[in-house]
Amino acid sequence: MTEPATGGLPGLPTVKSCPYLPADGHGPGTVTKVRLPDGRQAWAVTGYAEGRALLADPRLTGDRAHPGSPLPLPFTPGPRTRPMLLGAEGQEHQRQRRALISAFTVRRVTALRPRLEHLVHERLDALLAAGPPADLVAGFALPVPSLAICELLGVPYEDHAFFERQARLRHDAEQAPAAMAELGRYLEDLVRAKQSAPGDGLIDALLAHQAEQGATDLDEVTGLALVLLIAGHVTTSSMISLGTLALLEHPEQLAAVRDGTPAWPGVVEELLRYVAGEGTLPRVAIEDVEIGGQLIREGDGVLIVTSVANRDEALLDRPLELDVRRPAGRHLTFGHGIHQCLGQNLARAELETAFRALFTRIPTLTLAAPAGELTTTRGSGLERLPVTW
């Protein structure tokens, strides 16, 4: 067990030479102290076994409002500053998760698949009607997850255009804060409307659950809906654009996909492992923890770099290669432990539906700009993905 000196610490790698690969400079299989962009120190965990163990360790918290969090949430005044799902812990986290979990079961997601198919093909119809070239981010990767989470929440269909617009605005760094505020106001109004005129969706189910418990908290319903919408949209949207780019950049893998050699669920699972979106889960030690020969002290920030841990040689052979024929294996893209992604079944269904439809309906899809010119957003998705066919 060692405690490294604090002077001369390496900075946290943030520069990517390839949009769908981890940031340059991360070494797999290590527990290393690094300096964050704001000058603070934290631990970067890139080993699969170490990352998995820490994600399940109750001596670490995912509360991003904790002063030691390496990725703190920006402070915004108002009642929703209390932890919602991702940052909640203990009994509060269990209570919130129990209220939501029935909406994300395999059975519920299976029932949603026909609507997912309709939404995906609707967007592809518009893309094909407009003709090439096209920006696959604006025309497909952004709207599909937005419309899917709207379907789950029970957003009226006539408001889908609003959500598509908000997805585009949140993709822009300058317009994102105003778009988030507008989205929050919309959801507050929608929750109030549904309280007096219930419909069929997750928001309605949350309100009904609270009524059964005898205590209605409209702010909590709004906050949970907002967390689910943002978390469910950003990750899936990034995966659609980055996964498409990765396949287009690996013609031999794409040929196998187009031939139908591997089954789509397996292709999606390999893309989830290989493609590095945001790829980092923040934690804070609330007790001393020894891991990987290092001592993480109480109060230390921890960054579990899942995008690199997924490439650990201890996890699988040839981890740096994309292989869509690979048997579906384990990865940490959805996290692990009590905070494992609640919406992973929905995300898998969205990705499988989107990729299958995209490459089936546009078999000649190719890049319309050099991959080296493509840039990523703050959430690690692509700013744009020019394609033609």
N, C-alpha and C positions, 0 to 999 in steps of 0.2 A: 504494500500500500504506500502510495507516495502523495505528496502535496507539492505541486510545482510552484516555483517562485512566480510572483505576479508580474515581475518586470519582463519586458520584451515578449509579451504574449502575441501569438499570431492573431490577425484579425479574422473575424468570421467571413468565410468566402461568400461572396454575393454575385460575382461576375460569371455569366454563363457564356461559353463559346458556342453552345448549341442549345436552342430553346427547350428541347425535350430531355436534356441530360442535366444532372446535378451541377451546382456551381463548381467552377474550377477550384481545385485545391483541397477538397475534402478527401480524407483518407478513410477507406472502409475499415470497420472492425476496431475502432478506437474510442477511448473516452478521454477527451482533451479539453483543457481549459483554453478559452479564446476570449478575445476582446470584441465586444459588440460595437456596432457603428456609433452608439451614443457614449462610448468610453467605458461602460460597465463591463464586468467580467461574467462569464457564464461557462457552463460545461457543454461541449458539443459531443453527442453520443452517436456514433455511426456504426456500431456493431449491432447485428440483428439480435443476438441473444441478449445483449445488454439493454438494447432499446425495448425489447419485448418485456423483459423483467421489470424495467423501470415504469413502463406504462401500466403495469398491473400492481405496482407497489403503493400501498396506502400511505407511505411516508413522503410521497410527492403529491402536490395538488396542481390541478389544471386551472386554478382561479387566476385569470389574467388581470384581475384588479389587485392582486397581491403585489406589494411594493417590490418584491424580488423577481417578478415575472420578467423574463428576457424579451417578451413581446407583449408589453402592456397594452390594454385597450385604451384608446383616447377617451378622456373624460368628457362626458356630455351630461349637463344637468337634467334632472328629471327622475321620476320614479323607476325608470328601467335601468338605472345604474346598478340595481341589485342583480346578482348573478342569475343568468338565464341558461340553463341546461349545460352549455359548454364549460362555464365557470363555476357552476353550483357543485357543492360537495355534500357528502353524507346523506342524511335523511331528506334534505331539500332536493338534492339531485335525484334520489330514488323516487321521490314523489312526482317530480316533473317528468321523469322518464316513463314512469308507469302510466301517466296520463296520455302519453304519446305513442307508446310502443305498438298498440294494436293497429295503428295506421300504417305501419311499416313491415308488417309480417309478409311472408312469402305469399300467403293466400290473398292478402289485400293488394299487393303489387301485381299478382297474376290477374286479378280482376281489372286492374288499371291498364293492362297491356293493350287492349283494343284501342283505348283512347290515346295511348302513347304512339301506337302505329299511325293513327289518324293525324295526330299533331306533326309527327315526323314527315309523313308524306305530303301534308299540306304545305310545309315549309319547302320541301323539295319541288313541289309543283310550282311554287312561286319562283324558286331559284332557276328552274329550267325554263320557265316562261320568259324570264328576263334575259336569259341567254348568257353565254360566256363573253368576257371573263367575269368572275364574281369574287366577292370577298366572303369566304366560307364562315368567317367569324360572325360578321354582321348578319349574314343571310341564313345561318344554320346553327352554328355552335352556341351563339348567345340566346336566340329565341326559344330553341327546343327545351332546354332545362327550365327556363322561366315559365313557359306554358305548362310544362309537366308539374311543377310545384304549385302553380295556380290551380290545376285540376285537383291536386291532392287537398289543398287548403279549402277548396270550394269557392274560389273567386268566380263571380259571374262571367260568362263567356264574353259578354259585350265589353268587359274591362280588359280583355287580353291585350288589346292594342296598347293600352296604357302600360302594362307590364313589359311588353316588348320594348317600348320606348325607354322605360326605366332601366332595363338591362343594358341598353346601348349607352345611356348616360352614365351609369355606374362604371362602365368600362373606361370612361374618360376621367383622368385624375382630377382635373379642374372642376368638372361638373358633378363628380361623385357625391360630395357632401350635401349639395342641394337636392340631388336625386334621392339620397337616403332619407332626408328630412321629409320630402314629399311622399315617399313610400310609407314612412311611418304614419303620417297623417291619414293617408288613404286607408291603411290597415286599422287605425283607430276607428275611423268612420264605419268601415266594413264590420268590425266586431260589434259595434253598437247596433248596426242595422240587423245583424244576424241574431242579436239577443231578442229583438222583437219579432223578427220574421225568420225563423230557422230554416236552413237548407240542408244539403247533403255534402259535408266536407269535414276536414279536420278541425277547422275553427268551430264549426257547429258541434262537433263531438266534444271538444274541449269545454265549450260553454255548458253542454248538457252534463258533462262529468262534474263540473264545478257546482252546478245546480243540485246534483245528487248529493254532493258533499256538504251542501248547505252554506257555501260561501263563494259568491261570484266575485272574481277579480279580473275585470276587463283589461287592466294594464298588463297582467301576467299573460293573458291570452294573446294580446297584441305583441308583447315582447317575444313570446315563444314562436308566434307566426313569423315575426321578422327574422329571428335567428334561423329558423328552418329555411326560410326563403333564401337568405343570403348564403348560408352554409351549403344548401343543396344546389344553388345555382352556380356559384363560383367554381367549385371543384369539378362538377360535371361538365360545365362549359369549357374549362381548361383542358379536360381530358379529351373532349371531342376534337378540339382544334389541334392539340399537341399529338394525340394518337393518330389523327389523319396525317399530319406531317411526318411522323415517325414511319408510318407504313409507306408513304410516298417516297421516303428517303431510303427505304429498304425494299427494292423491287422484287427480290427473290422471295421475301416474306409476303409481299402484296400479291404476288402471283399465286402463292399457296392459298391465300385467303380467297382470291377470286375463283380459284379452281374448286373451292369448297373442301379442301383437304382437311383442315382443322375445323372443329365445331366452333361456332361463334362464342359460346360461353368461355371456352378455353382461350380464344384470341383476346377477349376482353380482359381476362384475368392476367394474361401476360403483359398486355398494355398497361394495366394498373400497376404491375410490378415494375415495369421497365421505364415508363414515362415519368419524368420528374416534374410534377406541378409545383405547388407551394412546398410540399415535401418536408415540413418541419413542424413538430408538435412541441409547444412550450410547456414547461413544468417548473415548479419551485419545490425544493426540499423543505419539508416542515419538521424533519428529523434528520440526523446524520445518516448517510447511506454509503456503504462501501460497495463499489461495483467496478469490475474491470481493473482491479488493482489500484483504484483511486478512491479517495475519501471525499464525498460530496457533503459539505457542511450544511447544517440547518440554515435556511435563508438563501442558499445558492440557487441561481437560475440554471435551468437545464434545457437544452434544445435537443430533442431526439430527432435526428435527421433521417427520416424514414426513407427518403429518396436514395440515400447512400446505403442505409442498412439493408434495403432490398437488393443491393448488389454485393452483399457479403458472400465470400466464397464458402463460409460456413453454412450458408443457407441452401445453395444449389451449385451445380456445375455450370461453367461458362456464364457467370452472372452478368458480365458486361455485354452479352449478346442478346439481341431481340430474337426470340425463337417462338413463333406462334404455334408450333407443333409441340411445344414443351408441355408435359402434363401439368395441369393446374396445381400450383404449389402455394406455399404460405407467403404472405407479404404483410407489411405494416401500413399500407396505404390508407386503410380505414382505421388505423390505430389498433389498440388492444386494451383489454381490461374494461372497467366499468364505463369508461368514456368512449368505447369503440363506437364508430359512426352509426347512429341510429338509422340513417337512411341508406345504408349500403345496399340493401335489396333493391330499392328504387333506383339507385345510381347504376347498378349493374344492368337492370332492365332498360333504362334509358340508353346506356352506352351500346348495349347489344342491338337494340332497335335502331339507333341512329347509324351505327357503322354498317350494319347489314343493308339497310335501305340505301345509304349513300353509295356504297360500292356496287350494289346491285343495279340501281337505277342510273348511275353514271359510271359505267365500267371503264371509260377512257379518262377518268379524272386525273389531271396532272397539275403540277405547280405552274403558276404563271409568273413567278418571280424567284430569283435565287434564294435558297434557304438561308444563306448567310446574311441576307438583308432583312430578315424577319426579326422583330423585337417582341419582348414580352412585357406584360403589364405588372403592376404591383402584386397582383395575385398569381403571377407566373403563367397566366394564359397568354396566348398570342394577341398582339394588338390587331393584327389583320392577317389573313391567310389567302392571298390571291391564287385562284385556281382557274383552270379552263378545262374544256373537254371537246 
